[in-house]
Amino acid sequence: ELFVLTYGALVAQLCKDYENDEDVNTCLDRMGYGIGVRLIDDFLARSAVKKCRSYSETADMIAQVAFKTYLGITPSVSCSSAAGNEFSLILDKNPLVDFVEELPAERASLCYCNLLCGVIRGALEMVHLEAEVTFLQDRLKGDAVTEIGITFLRKPE
């Protein structure tokens, strides 16, 4: 709960510091990336997981172990490409928005939880998996669910 409260204050301060929502989104992603780069060591030490053999195993590990460990939720995972390199994490509940009703109209393009995308991308890069991570849907913007898209960009060697 402390993290959720301080996260809201962080986003509010960034909104004051930057006029443009894209600048705030970029800053949140960059901060998340730094967290993900450091968090992967803790995750690997705590979870004692085995090496994932496919992108689907990796997506399941992110949802079932990482999100559960650090946010206390378990998103559902769906594969959205025939190639098997694009996945969606569907969050029924997002603890980062527990104290947020909706985004102000003037902040319509703000991706409030963009920090999560950076965390996932940073952690994946540290295990040599290059990925593009973006919000596809967001309840704060009126969508039915919150959905994070993960696209793995190249096969590991």
C-alpha positions, -999 to 999 in steps of 0.1 A, spaced: 0 0 0 29 23 7 43 17 -28 9 25 -43 6 57 -24 41 69 -32 37 58 -69 7 81 -72 27 110 -57 56 102 -82 32 103 -112 16 135 -99 51 151 -96 61 140 -131 29 155 -144 39 188 -128 74 186 -141 65 177 -177 38 194 -197 36 166 -223 21 132 -214 46 115 -238 75 129 -217 59 115 -185 53 81 -202 89 80 -213 102 89 -179 80 63 -162 92 37 -187 129 47 -181 124 45 -143 107 11 -147 135 -2 -169 161 7 -142 140 -11 -116 136 -42 -139 173 -44 -145 179 -46 -108 148 -66 -98 157 -96 -120 185 -106 -97 161 -106 -67 135 -125 -87 159 -152 -98 173 -156 -63 138 -157 -46 119 -179 -71 146 -204 -80 129 -208 -114 143 -230 -141 153 -217 -175 122 -210 -197 123 -229 -230 98 -209 -249 82 -175 -250 50 -189 -237 68 -203 -206 84 -169 -201 51 -150 -203 35 -175 -179 65 -170 -155 60 -132 -156 23 -135 -149 22 -164 -124 54 -159 -105 67 -123 -109 34 -104 -107 23 -126 -78 56 -121 -60 58 -83 -64 23 -71 -68 2 -99 -53 -19 -104 -85 -18 -131 -112 -27 -118 -146 -41 -141 -173 -19 -147 -203 -30 -150 -239 -10 -155 -270 -19 -131 -297 2 -142 -327 6 -173 -348 44 -170 -345 41 -174 -307 61 -142 -299 33 -119 -289 14 -122 -256 -10 -102 -236 -12 -100 -198 -47 -92 -187 -49 -77 -152 -83 -80 -136 -70 -59 -107 -41 -34 -108 -29 -24 -74 -11 7 -87 -45 23 -94 -63 14 -62 -65 51 -52 -71 65 -87 -106 70 -100 -99 83 -135 -73 103 -154 -81 140 -158 -93 149 -193 -62 170 -200 -41 139 -193 -59 115 -217 -27 102 -233 -9 96 -200 -1 59 -194 -3 60 -156 12 25 -151 39 27 -177 64 19 -151 53 -17 -153 62 -19 -190 97 -6 -182 101 -31 -154 92 -60 -176 114 -48 -205 144 -42 -183 141 -76 -165 137 -94 -199 168 -77 -213 189 -88 -184 181 -125 -193 189 -117 -230 153 -114 -243 147 -82 -262 110 -73 -260 86 -44 -268 62 -39 -239 32 -16 -241 -2 -10 -226 -28 -21 -251 -59 -13 -229 -63 6 -196 -93 7 -172 -83 42 -163 -90 52 -199 -124 35 -200 -114 1 -214 -130 -31 -200 -96 -45 -188 -60 -35 -183 -39 -53 -209 -1 -52 -213 13 -64 -246 46 -82 -248 63 -87 -282 95 -107 -282 116 -92 -309 141 -119 -317 149 -155 -309 176 -160 -283 208 -176 -296 
